[in-house]
Amino acid sequence: MPFVPSLGVLAGLIVLAGVPISPTLISGMGLVRSLAPPARLTEGFAWATTGLSVGLMTGSAAAGWLAEHVGPADAFWAATVAALSAATLAAAGAPRLRRGPGVHPIGVVPGTVP
């Protein structure tokens, strides 16, 4: 194990990595709720859930392939690069989410007065 000295430490790190999952999902769905027009809220939740599922599936498949064909250390590095890429994308998109209340990021919501 290239990153950890024992299986017990690895188990602890896996638990630590899993702790932020629930708050992240709650925050993400809260963003969907606040950004999606009311008439398309269900569709917004469906797209967010689909994106999460596709991302988890693709990441698991890629990490498994890398671990088998290249080595487990490289699979962990790929996950690290993916996490840093996601953080960069989130930081790049943050200004779009910092608008005043009632201002939709894609313009005026149909059925509302600007």
N, C-alpha and C positions, 0 to 999 in steps of 0.2 A: 504494500500500500504506500504509494509515493507521498501522500499528503499527511497521513496520520500514523501514529505509532502503534495503535491497536484497534481492534474491532469495537471495543467499548467507547473509545474516543470518537470513532466514526459514527456509532449509533447516537451519541450525544450531539454531534454536529448535524446529523440528519434531522433530529428533533428540533434543534435550533433553526435550521433552514425552513422547517415546516411551520414555525410559529407565525410568520407574517402572512401566510396564505389567506387566512380568513379575513383579516382587516383589508388586505388588498382586494379581495373579491367584493367585500362590502363597499369599499370606496369606488371601485369600478362600476358597480351596479348603481351606486348613488350618482355617479357622473352621467350614466346613461339616463337615469330618471330625470336629472336636471337639464340635460341637453336635448333629449329627444322630444319632438312635438307630442303633445298628449295623445293625438289620434294615432301616432305611430310608436307608442311606448312599447307595446308587446313586440313589435318587429325589432326595435332597438335592443331589447333584452335577448331576443333570439339571435341576432347578429353577434352580440357580445359573447354569448354562450358558445355559439358556433366557432367564433374566432379563438376562444380559449381552448376548446376541444381540439381544433385543428392544430393549434400551436403545441399543445401537449403531445398529441399523436406524432407530429413531425419531429419534435425535439427528442422524444423517446426513441423513435426509430433511428434518427441520426446518431444519437449517443450510443445506442446498441451496436450499430454498424461500426462506428469509430472504435468502440471498446474491443470489438471482435477482430477487426482488420488492422487497426493501427496501434491500439493499446489503450488501457484504461486511463492513463495519465492524460493522453491527448483528448479523450472524451471529456474529462473534467475541464480541461482548458477550453474546449469548444463551448461548454456550458457557461464558463466564465465570460468568454467573448460575447455569447448571446445575451447574457444578463447585462453586460456593459452597453451593448448595442440598444437594448430595450430602455435602459436608463437614459441614454443619449436621446433616443426618440421621444421619451417622456419629457425630458427637459426642453427639447426643441418645440414640443407642442404645448407646453405649459402656458406661454403667453396668450394663446388662443382661448384658454379656459379662464383667464383672469379678466373677465368682463363684468360689468355691473349686473345687478339682479335684473332679470327679465330680458337680457340681451342674448339672443341666440347666436352661437358662433357662425352659423351659415346664413345669417340674415334674419329677416322678419319671418316669424312663424305664421303660416297661413291661418287666417281666421282671427288674427289679433291686430290691434291698432299699433302702428309704429310709434 
